[in-house]
Amino acid sequence: MPEGRFMEISEFIDTYSDDLIYLHEARRALLTHPLGEHYAFSHLLDASFCRVTAVFVVGAIDVMLAEWRDAQRDRGGILDQWFGKKEKNSDRVRNLYQAFRDAGISVDQDVFNDYLAIKYLRNTIVHGRWHEHEKEWVEQRGFPTDTRRLNTEHLYKIDHTIQNMMLYISLTGIMGDQSSAATISLRSGQQKLIRLDENATRRVDDRGILKIQDLDRIIWNNVEKISSLLWHAIEKVASAGPYEWWAGRELKEIETLAHEDRKRLLFLAARRAGEDDCELLAQHRELAREALAFWREYWRRTASGIQEQEVGSALRDILQPPNGKVSERALQLGRCAYDVVPNIAPVTLLTLYLPITDPRNTAKYIAESDRVRPLFRLARAWYCHVERGVAASDEGLGFYDQMADEFRRDSSNPHERSVLENRAPGGGSKK
C-alpha cells in the first residue's frame, strides 16, 4: 500500500461496524421504549443481546484481522501468527499475543484471554453444544457456563475486550513509522500496559424513564412520522394510474414547468384522489384526524407562551428593524418560535397532507395551518439572523400560502377544483 494513503474501509469491516452499532441501538430502544414493558424482563433481554453480540464481534475481529493483513497495514508481520498453520484457537490467540509482545507492544494478556473465552462462547452459541475444555476456560474467565445467565456485566466485558482487540490490530499499522506520535509513545513507554480504560468502553444505560418535557418530543416525533407516511402515500397515488399529475400534458410542457408548478400539480392530483375516496389515501383518514389531535396537543403544550398577535410584528422587526437593531422582544419570540417549530413538518402536514388525505375536514386543517405558517416564518427569520448572520428569505414558503388558499376555496366551492387544476402556471387557462 503506498505511503501516506489511508486504507479504504472494506465492505465487511463497514457492515460489521454498522451491525454492531445498530445492535446496541436496538437494545437501547427496547429498554427505553415508552410503551414497552421490557424493563420487567431485562435479564432475558441482556442474555439475548450478549449471545448475539458474541457471535457478531468474533466475526468482526476475524474480518478485521484478515483485511488489515491483506491490505498490508500490518508493518511488523505480527498478524501472520494468526494465519499460520491450522492450530487450535487457544494456540492462535496465544501466538498472536506473543507476537505483539515480541514486537515491543505491551498488550494486556487478559484481553486476549477474554477474547478466547468470547470465541468459545460464540462456538457454543452457533453450534448449540459445549466442549468441555472450552466450557472450563469460559468459566475461568468469568462468563457463565449457561448462556441463559449472561447479563449486563458480561455485555460490558465483551464490549471492552473487543474494543481493545481492535486497538491492538490498528497498532500494527504504525510499526516503524518514525513520524508517528503513537510509535514514539510506544517506544518511550514499552513497559506500560496498553489497555483502554474500562470507563471509556463502558456504555451507560438509559432506562427510559420519561420526564414531562420528553412528552413534547414524543408528540413531535409522532407528528413527523405521520407526515412522512402520508407523503409517501400521496406521492405514490399522484405518480401512477388515473391520478398521474402529468396526465394530459405533453412532455415539452412538463419540461418547461417550474419546480413549484410541478409540486402544485402533484398535490392537486392527489387532492382529487382524496376526494374520490382513493383507497391508498382513504385508509389513512383516521390517522389524519389523530395527527390533528396530536398537533393541537403539541401546540397547547409548547406554544402557550407565544402571543399570536405579536408574531407578525416580531417577524417584521427581524426582517426590517425600524432603527437598524432588532428588539429584544422580537428575538425572544423568534427563539420561542424556533423551539416550537424547528422544521417545516407541521406546515406540510397541515397545509397539504391532511387536506389531501381527509378532504372533508379541510377547513379544520387549514385553520391550524394559518396559525403555524406565520410562526414557522418567524422561526426561520430568527435562525437566519441569529445563527447564520444572513438575511432571511421566503425559502419557498409562499407556495404553502398559495396551496392553503386554493384548498380553502376548493373546500368552500367544490366546483372550483376543476378550474384550479386546469389553470396554467402564471395565470390563464390550459387550452
C-alpha positions as CSV (number, residue, x, y, z in Angstrom):
1,M,0.0,0.0,0.0
2,P,1.5,3.4,-1.0
3,E,2.8,5.6,1.9
4,G,0.6,8.4,3.1
5,R,-2.6,6.9,1.9
6,F,-5.4,5.7,4.1
7,M,-6.9,2.3,3.7
8,E,-10.3,2.3,2.2
9,I,-12.8,0.8,4.6
10,S,-13.8,-2.6,3.1
11,E,-17.4,-3.8,2.7
12,F,-17.3,-6.2,5.6
13,I,-15.5,-4.1,8.1
14,D,-18.0,-1.4,7.3
15,T,-21.0,-3.7,7.6
16,Y,-19.9,-5.4,10.8
17,S,-19.3,-1.9,12.3
18,D,-22.8,-0.8,11.3
19,D,-24.4,-4.0,12.6
20,L,-22.7,-3.7,16.0
21,I,-23.8,-0.1,16.3
22,Y,-27.4,-1.0,15.4
23,L,-27.4,-3.9,17.7
24,H,-26.6,-1.7,20.7
25,E,-29.1,0.9,19.5
26,A,-31.8,-1.9,19.2
27,R,-31.1,-2.9,22.8
28,R,-31.3,0.7,24.0
29,A,-34.6,1.2,22.1
30,L,-36.1,-1.9,23.7
31,L,-35.0,-0.8,27.2
32,T,-36.2,2.8,26.8
33,H,-39.4,2.4,24.7
34,P,-42.2,4.3,26.5
35,L,-44.8,1.7,25.6
36,G,-42.6,-1.3,26.2
37,E,-42.6,-3.5,29.3
38,H,-39.2,-5.0,28.8
39,Y,-37.9,-3.4,32.0
40,A,-39.5,-6.2,33.9
41,F,-37.6,-8.9,31.9
42,S,-34.3,-7.1,31.3
43,H,-32.3,-10.1,32.4
44,L,-33.7,-12.1,29.5
45,L,-33.1,-9.2,27.1
46,D,-29.4,-8.8,28.2
47,A,-28.8,-12.5,27.9
48,S,-30.1,-12.5,24.4
49,F,-28.1,-9.4,23.4
50,C,-24.9,-11.0,24.9
51,R,-25.4,-14.1,22.8
52,V,-26.0,-12.2,19.6
53,T,-23.2,-9.7,20.3
54,A,-20.7,-12.5,21.0
55,V,-21.4,-14.0,17.6
56,F,-21.1,-10.7,15.8
57,V,-17.9,-9.4,17.5
58,V,-15.9,-12.6,16.8
59,G,-16.9,-12.3,13.1
60,A,-15.9,-8.6,13.2
61,I,-12.4,-9.3,14.7
62,D,-11.8,-12.2,12.2
63,V,-12.6,-9.9,9.3
64,M,-10.5,-7.0,10.7
65,L,-7.5,-9.3,11.1
66,A,-7.8,-10.6,7.5
67,E,-8.4,-7.2,6.0
68,W,-5.6,-5.5,7.9
69,R,-3.2,-8.1,6.9
70,D,-4.3,-8.3,3.2
71,A,-4.1,-4.5,2.9
72,Q,-0.5,-4.7,4.2
73,R,-1.3,-2.4,7.1
74,D,0.5,-4.8,9.4
75,R,4.0,-3.4,9.1
76,G,5.7,-5.8,11.5
77,G,4.1,-9.1,10.3
78,I,2.5,-9.5,13.7
79,L,-0.8,-10.8,12.4
80,D,0.9,-13.5,10.4
81,Q,0.8,-15.5,13.6
82,W,-3.0,-15.7,13.4
83,F,-2.9,-17.1,9.8
84,G,-0.2,-19.8,10.3
85,K,-0.7,-23.5,10.1
86,K,-4.0,-24.9,11.2
87,E,-4.0,-24.6,15.0
88,K,-6.4,-24.7,17.9
89,N,-8.0,-21.4,18.8
90,S,-6.1,-21.3,22.1
91,D,-2.8,-21.6,20.3
92,R,-3.6,-18.9,17.7
93,V,-4.6,-16.5,20.4
94,R,-1.5,-17.3,22.5
95,N,0.8,-16.9,19.5
96,L,-0.8,-13.6,18.5
97,Y,-0.4,-12.2,22.0
98,Q,3.3,-13.3,22.0
99,A,3.9,-11.7,18.6
100,F,2.7,-8.3,19.9
101,R,5.0,-8.6,22.9
102,D,7.9,-9.6,20.8
103,A,7.3,-6.5,18.7
104,G,7.6,-4.3,21.8
105,I,3.8,-3.6,22.0
106,S,2.8,-4.2,25.7
107,V,-0.6,-5.6,25.1
108,D,-2.7,-6.9,28.0
109,Q,-2.8,-10.7,28.2
110,D,-6.2,-10.6,30.0
111,V,-7.7,-9.0,26.8
112,F,-6.5,-12.0,24.7
113,N,-7.6,-14.5,27.3
114,D,-11.1,-12.9,27.4
115,Y,-11.2,-12.8,23.6
116,L,-10.6,-16.6,23.6
117,A,-13.5,-17.1,26.1
118,I,-15.7,-15.0,23.8
119,K,-14.7,-17.0,20.8
120,Y,-15.6,-20.2,22.8
121,L,-18.9,-18.7,23.7
122,R,-19.5,-17.9,20.0
123,N,-18.8,-21.5,19.0
124,T,-21.1,-22.8,21.7
125,I,-24.0,-20.5,20.7
126,V,-23.6,-21.2,16.9
127,H,-23.2,-24.9,17.2
128,G,-25.5,-25.4,20.1
129,R,-23.2,-27.6,22.2
130,W,-20.4,-27.2,24.8
131,H,-16.9,-28.7,24.5
132,E,-15.5,-29.4,28.0
133,H,-12.2,-27.6,27.6
134,E,-14.0,-24.5,26.2
135,K,-16.5,-24.6,29.0
136,E,-13.7,-24.6,31.6
137,W,-12.0,-21.7,30.0
138,V,-15.2,-19.7,29.7
139,E,-15.9,-20.2,33.4
140,Q,-12.3,-19.4,34.3
141,R,-12.7,-16.0,32.5
142,G,-15.8,-15.1,34.5
143,F,-18.5,-16.0,32.0
144,P,-21.4,-18.4,32.9
145,T,-21.5,-21.9,31.6
146,D,-25.2,-21.5,30.9
147,T,-25.7,-18.9,28.2
148,R,-29.1,-18.0,29.7
149,R,-27.3,-16.5,32.6
150,L,-25.3,-13.9,30.6
151,N,-26.1,-10.4,31.9
152,T,-25.2,-6.7,31.5
153,E,-21.8,-7.1,33.1
154,H,-20.9,-9.7,30.6
155,L,-22.1,-7.5,27.8
156,Y,-19.8,-4.7,29.1
157,K,-16.9,-7.2,29.3
158,I,-17.5,-8.3,25.7
159,D,-17.5,-4.6,24.6
160,H,-14.3,-3.8,26.5
161,T,-12.5,-6.8,25.1
162,I,-13.4,-6.2,21.5
163,Q,-12.5,-2.5,21.6
164,N,-9.1,-3.4,23.0
165,M,-8.6,-6.1,20.3
166,M,-9.5,-3.5,17.6
167,L,-7.0,-1.1,19.1
168,Y,-4.2,-3.7,19.1
169,I,-4.9,-4.7,15.5
170,S,-4.7,-1.0,14.4
171,L,-1.4,-0.5,16.3
172,T,0.2,-2.9,13.8
173,G,-0.2,-0.2,11.2
174,I,2.1,2.3,12.9
175,M,5.1,-0.1,13.5
176,G,8.2,1.5,12.1
177,D,6.5,4.8,11.3
178,Q,9.1,7.2,12.6
179,S,6.9,10.3,12.4
180,S,4.0,8.7,14.3
181,A,3.4,10.1,17.7
182,A,1.8,6.8,18.6
183,T,5.1,4.9,17.8
184,I,7.1,7.4,19.9
185,S,4.7,6.8,22.7
186,L,5.1,3.1,22.4
187,R,8.9,3.3,22.4
188,S,9.0,5.6,25.3
189,G,6.6,3.6,27.4
190,Q,7.1,0.0,26.4
191,Q,6.7,-1.3,29.9
192,K,3.4,0.4,30.4
193,L,0.5,-1.8,29.7
194,I,-1.6,-0.7,26.7
195,R,-5.3,-1.1,27.6
196,L,-8.3,1.1,27.2
197,D,-9.8,2.3,30.4
198,E,-13.0,0.4,31.3
199,N,-14.8,3.6,32.0
200,A,-14.1,4.7,28.4
201,T,-15.6,1.5,26.9
202,R,-18.5,1.0,29.3
203,R,-21.9,2.1,28.0
204,V,-24.2,4.0,30.3
205,D,-27.7,2.5,30.1
206,D,-30.7,4.8,29.9
207,R,-33.6,3.1,31.5
208,G,-36.1,5.2,29.5
209,I,-37.8,6.9,32.5
210,L,-39.6,9.9,31.0
211,K,-39.6,13.4,32.2
212,I,-42.5,15.8,31.5
213,Q,-40.6,17.7,28.8
214,D,-39.9,14.4,26.9
215,L,-43.6,14.2,26.1
216,D,-43.3,17.2,23.8
217,R,-40.6,15.5,21.8
218,I,-42.6,12.2,21.7
219,I,-45.6,14.1,20.3
220,W,-43.4,16.0,17.8
221,N,-41.7,12.8,16.6
222,N,-45.1,11.2,16.1
223,V,-46.3,14.1,14.0
224,E,-43.2,13.8,11.9
225,K,-43.7,10.1,11.4
226,I,-47.3,10.6,10.3
227,S,-46.3,13.3,7.9
228,S,-43.7,11.0,6.3
229,L,-46.2,8.2,6.0
230,L,-48.8,10.4,4.3
231,W,-46.3,11.9,1.9
232,H,-45.3,8.5,0.6
233,A,-48.9,7.6,0.0
234,I,-49.6,11.0,-1.7
235,E,-46.5,10.7,-3.9
236,K,-47.5,7.2,-4.9
237,V,-51.1,8.0,-5.8
238,A,-50.1,11.0,-7.9
239,S,-47.4,9.2,-9.8
240,A,-49.4,6.4,-11.4
241,G,-52.8,5.3,-12.5
242,P,-55.7,7.6,-13.1
243,Y,-54.3,10.4,-10.9
244,E,-50.9,10.9,-12.5
245,W,-50.2,14.6,-12.1
246,W,-48.7,14.9,-15.6
247,A,-51.7,13.2,-17.3
248,G,-52.9,15.1,-20.4
249,R,-49.8,17.2,-20.6
250,E,-47.1,16.9,-23.3
251,L,-43.5,16.2,-22.3
252,K,-42.4,19.6,-23.7
253,E,-44.9,21.4,-21.4
254,I,-43.8,19.4,-18.4
255,E,-40.2,20.1,-19.0
256,T,-40.9,23.9,-19.1
257,L,-42.7,23.9,-15.7
258,A,-41.1,25.4,-12.7
259,H,-40.4,23.2,-9.7
260,E,-43.2,24.8,-7.7
261,D,-45.7,24.4,-10.6
262,R,-44.9,20.7,-10.7
263,K,-45.4,20.4,-7.0
264,R,-48.7,22.2,-7.2
265,L,-50.0,19.9,-10.0
266,L,-48.9,16.8,-8.0
267,F,-50.8,17.9,-4.9
268,L,-53.9,18.9,-6.8
269,A,-53.9,15.5,-8.5
270,A,-53.6,13.8,-5.1
271,R,-56.3,16.1,-3.8
272,R,-58.6,14.8,-6.5
273,A,-57.7,11.2,-5.5
274,G,-58.6,12.0,-1.9
275,E,-62.0,13.5,-2.9
276,D,-62.6,10.3,-5.0
277,D,-62.0,8.2,-1.9
278,C,-59.0,6.5,-3.4
279,E,-58.2,3.7,-1.0
280,L,-54.5,4.5,-0.8
281,L,-55.4,7.7,0.9
282,A,-58.8,6.9,2.4
283,Q,-57.2,4.2,4.6
284,H,-55.3,6.9,6.4
285,R,-58.2,9.2,7.3
286,E,-58.5,8.2,10.9
287,L,-54.7,8.7,11.2
288,A,-55.1,12.2,9.7
289,R,-57.6,13.1,12.4
290,E,-55.2,11.6,15.0
291,A,-52.5,13.8,13.6
292,L,-54.6,16.9,14.1
293,A,-55.3,15.9,17.7
294,F,-51.6,15.3,18.3
295,W,-50.7,18.6,16.7
296,R,-53.3,20.6,18.8
297,E,-51.9,18.9,21.9
298,Y,-48.4,19.8,21.0
299,W,-49.4,23.4,20.3
300,R,-51.2,23.6,23.6
301,R,-48.2,22.3,25.5
302,T,-45.5,24.3,23.7
303,A,-46.9,27.5,22.2
304,S,-48.9,28.7,25.2
305,G,-46.4,31.4,26.0
306,I,-46.5,32.8,22.4
307,Q,-48.9,35.7,21.8
308,E,-50.1,35.0,18.3
309,Q,-50.9,38.7,17.7
310,E,-47.2,39.5,18.3
311,V,-45.9,37.1,15.7
312,G,-46.4,39.3,12.7
313,S,-44.8,42.4,14.3
314,A,-41.8,40.3,15.6
315,L,-41.3,38.9,12.1
316,R,-41.3,42.4,10.6
317,D,-38.9,43.6,13.3
318,I,-36.4,40.9,12.4
319,L,-36.7,41.3,8.7
320,Q,-36.6,45.1,8.7
321,P,-35.6,46.5,12.0
322,P,-37.1,50.0,12.3
323,N,-33.9,51.6,13.8
324,G,-31.4,49.1,12.5
325,K,-31.5,46.9,15.6
326,V,-33.8,44.0,16.3
327,S,-35.8,44.4,19.5
328,E,-35.2,42.0,22.4
329,R,-38.8,41.0,22.4
330,A,-38.7,40.0,18.7
331,L,-35.6,37.9,19.4
332,Q,-37.3,36.2,22.3
333,L,-40.3,35.4,20.3
334,G,-38.2,34.2,17.4
335,R,-36.3,31.8,19.7
336,C,-39.6,30.5,21.1
337,A,-40.9,30.0,17.6
338,Y,-37.8,28.1,16.7
339,D,-38.1,25.8,19.7
340,V,-41.8,25.1,18.9
341,V,-41.4,24.6,15.2
342,P,-37.8,23.6,14.4
343,N,-38.6,22.4,10.9
344,I,-41.3,22.5,8.2
345,A,-43.0,19.2,9.0
346,P,-46.2,20.7,10.5
347,V,-46.5,23.2,7.7
348,T,-46.5,20.5,5.0
349,L,-48.7,18.2,7.1
350,L,-51.4,20.7,7.9
351,T,-51.4,22.6,4.6
352,L,-51.1,19.7,2.2
353,Y,-51.1,16.2,3.5
354,L,-54.1,16.3,5.8
355,P,-56.4,18.2,3.4
356,I,-55.5,15.7,0.7
357,T,-56.0,12.6,2.8
358,D,-59.1,13.8,4.5
359,P,-60.7,16.5,2.3
360,R,-64.0,16.7,4.3
361,N,-62.1,18.3,7.2
362,T,-60.1,20.7,5.1
363,A,-61.3,23.8,6.9
364,K,-60.0,22.4,10.3
365,Y,-56.6,21.6,8.8
366,I,-56.2,24.9,7.0
367,A,-57.2,26.8,10.2
368,E,-54.3,25.2,12.0
369,S,-52.0,25.8,9.0
370,D,-52.9,29.5,9.2
371,R,-51.6,29.6,12.8
372,V,-48.4,27.6,12.2
373,R,-47.2,29.2,8.9
374,P,-46.5,32.6,10.4
375,L,-44.8,31.0,13.4
376,F,-42.5,29.0,11.1
377,R,-41.7,32.1,9.1
378,L,-40.7,33.8,12.4
379,A,-38.6,30.7,13.4
380,R,-36.7,30.8,10.1
381,A,-36.1,34.5,10.3
382,W,-34.7,34.2,13.8
383,Y,-32.5,31.3,12.7
384,C,-31.1,33.2,9.7
385,H,-30.5,36.4,11.7
386,V,-29.0,34.8,14.9
387,E,-27.4,31.5,13.9
388,R,-26.3,32.3,10.4
389,G,-26.0,36.1,10.3
390,V,-27.7,36.4,7.0
391,A,-31.0,38.0,5.8
392,A,-33.9,35.7,5.9
393,S,-35.6,34.8,2.6
394,D,-39.1,33.4,1.9
395,E,-37.5,29.9,1.3
396,G,-40.5,28.9,-0.9
397,L,-43.0,29.4,1.9
398,G,-45.2,31.4,-0.4
399,F,-46.1,28.1,-2.1
400,Y,-47.8,26.9,1.1
401,D,-49.8,30.2,1.3
402,Q,-50.9,29.6,-2.2
403,M,-51.9,26.0,-1.6
404,A,-53.7,26.9,1.6
405,D,-55.8,29.4,-0.3
406,E,-56.6,27.0,-3.1
407,F,-57.7,24.2,-0.8
408,R,-59.7,26.7,1.3
409,R,-61.6,27.9,-1.8
410,D,-61.9,24.3,-3.1
411,S,-63.5,23.2,0.2
412,S,-66.0,26.0,0.2
413,N,-66.8,25.6,-3.5
414,P,-66.3,22.1,-4.9
415,H,-66.7,23.3,-8.5
416,E,-63.6,25.4,-8.0
417,R,-61.3,22.3,-8.3
418,S,-61.6,21.8,-12.0
419,V,-60.7,25.4,-12.5
420,L,-57.7,25.1,-10.2
421,E,-56.3,22.0,-11.9
422,N,-56.6,23.4,-15.4
423,R,-55.2,26.8,-14.6
424,A,-51.9,27.2,-16.4
425,P,-48.9,28.4,-14.4
426,G,-48.8,32.2,-14.3
427,G,-52.5,32.7,-14.9
428,G,-54.9,31.9,-17.7
429,S,-56.3,28.5,-18.6
430,K,-55.0,25.4,-20.2
431,K,-56.2,25.0,-23.8
